[in-house]
Amino acid sequence: QVQLVESGGDMVQTGGSLRLSCAGSGINFSSYVMGWYRQVPGKQRELVAYITSSGRTNYADSVKGRVTISRDNTKNTVYLQMNGLKSEDTAVYYCNARLFAEYWGQGTQVTVSS
């Protein structure tokens, strides 16, 4: 059974930082492209960042320079370090694992207040 379990969501003030974590199980974690997406009510889920099995990363333009995605394959965990948070970063953040199949976590709420 595949599980992706996110943690680290919280309420922070504008300019603050958060680190999200996603622990995977039931998959060959190191082989998967791991990503973070976010969604606000009434809008489509959007890509925040992803990291490939070889460590190549890609970021949405809206978060470049403020966000870093990383992975620790020894812990089957992917991280999203977010700095300089803005109100528009408020969303539910989802972990995604993609290879031949695609899996999602349950989401973790990030709220940025001014």
Kinemage of the C-alpha trace (Angstrom):
@kinemage 1
@onewidth
@group {chain A} dominant
@subgroup {mainchain}
@vectorlist {calphas} color= white
{ca gln a 1} P 0.000 0.000 0.000
{ca val a 2} L 1.427 3.331 -1.078
{ca gln a 3} L 1.354 6.164 1.431
{ca leu a 4} L 2.558 9.743 1.179
{ca val a 5} L 2.257 11.575 4.469
{ca glu a 6} L 2.826 15.315 4.565
{ca ser a 7} L 3.651 17.326 7.642
{ca gly a 8} L 4.872 20.783 8.558
{ca gly a 9} L 1.936 22.915 7.494
{ca asp a 10} L 1.166 25.778 9.835
{ca met a 11} L 0.026 29.363 10.108
{ca val a 12} L 2.863 31.887 9.774
{ca gln a 13} L 3.188 35.611 9.265
{ca thr a 14} L 4.189 37.220 6.007
{ca gly a 15} L 7.917 36.871 5.503
{ca gly a 16} L 8.146 33.767 7.637
{ca ser a 17} L 9.473 30.321 6.787
{ca leu a 18} L 8.184 26.778 6.843
{ca arg a 19} L 9.581 23.391 5.954
{ca leu a 20} L 7.182 20.800 4.682
{ca ser a 21} L 8.029 17.113 4.749
{ca cys a 22} L 6.563 14.173 2.900
{ca ala a 23} L 7.382 10.635 3.936
{ca gly a 24} L 6.730 7.937 1.378
{ca ser a 25} L 6.212 4.219 1.831
{ca gly a 26} L 5.172 1.349 -0.385
{ca ile a 27} L 7.145 2.604 -3.389
{ca asn a 28} L 10.736 2.492 -4.568
{ca phe a 29} L 11.068 6.064 -3.399
{ca ser a 30} L 14.431 6.868 -4.917
{ca ser a 31} L 13.165 6.079 -8.427
{ca tyr a 32} L 10.228 8.456 -8.317
{ca val a 33} L 9.932 12.052 -9.364
{ca met a 34} L 8.725 13.781 -6.211
{ca gly a 35} L 6.776 16.981 -6.346
{ca trp a 36} L 4.879 19.503 -4.328
{ca tyr a 37} L 1.635 20.991 -5.557
{ca arg a 38} L -0.765 23.436 -3.960
{ca gln a 39} L -4.414 24.248 -4.264
{ca val a 40} L -6.740 26.948 -3.054
{ca pro a 41} L -10.524 26.585 -3.082
{ca gly a 42} L -12.006 27.212 -6.495
{ca lys a 43} L -8.699 26.961 -8.327
{ca gln a 44} L -6.813 24.181 -10.039
{ca arg a 45} L -4.030 22.373 -8.262
{ca glu a 46} L -0.728 23.881 -9.393
{ca leu a 47} L 2.842 22.673 -9.398
{ca val a 48} L 5.153 24.297 -6.877
{ca ala a 49} L 8.319 22.285 -7.452
{ca tyr a 50} L 9.583 18.855 -8.334
{ca ile a 51} L 12.800 16.908 -7.989
{ca thr a 52} L 13.816 13.985 -10.152
{ca ser a 53} L 15.520 10.789 -9.099
{ca ser a 54} L 18.833 12.296 -10.165
{ca gly a 55} L 18.228 15.458 -8.156
{ca arg a 56} L 17.262 17.820 -10.945
{ca thr a 57} L 14.808 20.413 -9.728
{ca asn a 58} L 12.191 22.636 -11.282
{ca tyr a 59} L 10.199 25.479 -9.725
{ca ala a 60} L 7.118 27.475 -10.533
{ca asp a 61} L 7.986 31.053 -11.428
{ca ser a 62} L 5.918 32.288 -8.490
{ca val a 63} L 8.203 30.608 -5.948
{ca lys a 64} L 11.640 30.762 -7.591
{ca gly a 65} L 14.237 32.141 -5.229
{ca arg a 66} L 12.046 31.566 -2.176
{ca val a 67} L 11.530 27.814 -2.195
{ca thr a 68} L 13.887 24.843 -2.216
{ca ile a 69} L 12.889 21.245 -2.810
{ca ser a 70} L 15.176 18.457 -1.639
{ca arg a 71} L 15.023 14.758 -0.988
{ca asp a 72} L 16.629 12.271 1.360
{ca asn a 73} L 16.288 8.841 -0.193
{ca thr a 74} L 17.691 7.201 2.941
{ca lys a 75} L 14.619 8.484 4.778
{ca asn a 76} L 12.181 8.193 1.859
{ca thr a 77} L 11.354 11.838 2.438
{ca val a 78} L 11.028 14.922 0.270
{ca tyr a 79} L 11.172 18.421 1.718
{ca leu a 80} L 9.959 21.833 0.700
{ca gln a 81} L 11.732 24.726 2.385
{ca met a 82} L 9.736 27.906 1.953
{ca asn a 83} L 11.131 31.310 2.874
{ca gly a 84} L 9.792 34.805 2.449
{ca leu a 85} L 6.236 33.538 2.567
{ca lys a 86} L 3.520 35.697 1.061
{ca ser a 87} L -0.239 35.702 1.556
{ca glu a 88} L -0.620 34.227 -1.915
{ca asp a 89} L 1.269 31.137 -0.758
{ca thr a 90} L -1.714 30.236 1.410
{ca ala a 91} L -3.002 26.878 0.165
{ca val a 92} L -3.207 23.189 0.859
{ca tyr a 93} L 0.105 21.661 -0.177
{ca tyr a 94} L 0.138 18.159 -1.617
{ca cys a 95} L 2.994 15.746 -2.062
{ca asn a 96} L 3.123 13.864 -5.368
{ca ala a 97} L 5.076 10.796 -6.458
{ca arg a 98} L 5.232 10.019 -10.153
{ca leu a 99} L 6.843 7.319 -12.241
{ca phe a 100} L 4.723 4.750 -14.074
{ca ala a 101} L 1.908 5.531 -11.640
{ca glu a 102} L 1.044 8.640 -9.714
{ca tyr a 103} L 0.273 9.000 -6.039
{ca trp a 104} L -0.859 11.855 -3.821
{ca gly a 105} L -0.702 12.667 -0.156
{ca gln a 106} L -3.611 13.958 1.853
{ca gly a 107} L -2.352 17.546 1.965
{ca thr a 108} L -1.165 19.943 4.633
{ca gln a 109} L -2.511 23.453 5.166
{ca val a 110} L -0.217 26.450 4.905
{ca thr a 111} L -1.693 29.785 5.939
{ca val a 112} L 0.242 33.020 5.634
{ca ser a 113} L -1.237 35.955 7.481
{ca ser a 114} L -0.276 39.604 7.274
